[in-house]
Amino acid sequence: MKKRSTPLVYWHRELPPSDADPIGSHTIEAASDRVPGTFVRRDVAWDRCYRQLMERIDGRIEQEIDRLGGDYAHVLGETIEPRHDDSTGEAWMYGRFDYELYRARRA
């Protein structure tokens, strides 16, 4: 992956550079690892799973920027929800993120 001096992923109110043109809308999904038990009142497990989900999605979006030939992504919407599997007694976080892909204008 290319190293860049400016951010690749812009979240909600953050705006991508003004010299960037939108080239397509996309959706990406990710999940955290599963943890034993359930999430109780946003406990330590909730926080750990949420942080892990956000780290994963940031990395996944950066991969998609490179794969799709863009320079930046602007996350416009997200749905994050806890999930639980009664049969295994495990919980995890699931996220779906809608973003616009941008390409910098070339001189």
N, C-alpha and C positions, 0 to 999 in steps of 0.2 A: 504494500500500500504506500502511496506517495506521502511524504512528509510535507506539511503546509504550515505557514505562519499564521493563517487566519483559521477560525473554527470551520469545520465542515458542516456541523449540524446546528441549526438555529431553532430554538424552542419558542413556540407560541408568539409572544410579543417581540422577541428578538427578530430583527430584520436582516436578511442576507444582504450582501453588498449591493449597492445601487447599480453596479454594472453587470448584474446577473439577470439572465432571461429565463423565465419558466419554460421547462421542456416536458413536463408531464406530472400527473398526479399518481401517487402510488400508496399502497397499504402494505404494512409489514406486521408480522405477529412474532411474539416471543413468550417464553415462560421461564420462570425461575426453577431452581431445583426443588424437589419435593422435600418437605420436612415432616417428621412425625407429629401427629396431633392436629389440632385446629388452631386457627388464629383467634386469640381471645383479647378483645379490647386493644387491638393494634399493639401487640406485645413485641418482644425481641425477635421472635421468628418472623412476624409481619415485616418489621423493619429490615431484617436481613434479606428476606425474599424480595422486597421492594427494591432495595439497593441493587441486588443481583439482576433483577429484571431490567432496571434502567441501564446498568452497565452493558448488559447483553444487547439491548435494543440500540444503544449508541453505537456499539461495534457493528451490529448488523446493518444499520443505516449507512455507516461509512463504507462497508463492503458493497452495498447496493449502489452508492454514489459512483464508486469505481467501476462496477460491473455495467452500469447503465450509461457510462460516459458523461456523468455530470461533474460539477465542481462543489455544489452545496445542496443541502436539503433543509427545508423549513417545515418543521412538524406543526401541523395546524390543528390536529385533533387526536385524542387518545381515549381509549377505554381500558381501564385497569380494574381487574376484579379478582378477588380471592377464589380459589377453587379447592374442593375437598373431595377425596375419594373415600367413601365410607368403607369399601371393601378392604382397603389397605390402611386406613386410618391416617392418610397423609394429606397435607395441604400444600398449595403452591400459589404463586401469583401468575396470572395470564394478562398479557397486554396486546392491544391492537392499536397501531399508530398510523394515522393518515398524514402523508407529507407531500409537499411539492418539490420536485427535483429542479435544480437550476444549473445553468451553464454560464460561466463568465464570458462576456463578450471578448472576442479575440481581435487584436488590432491588425 
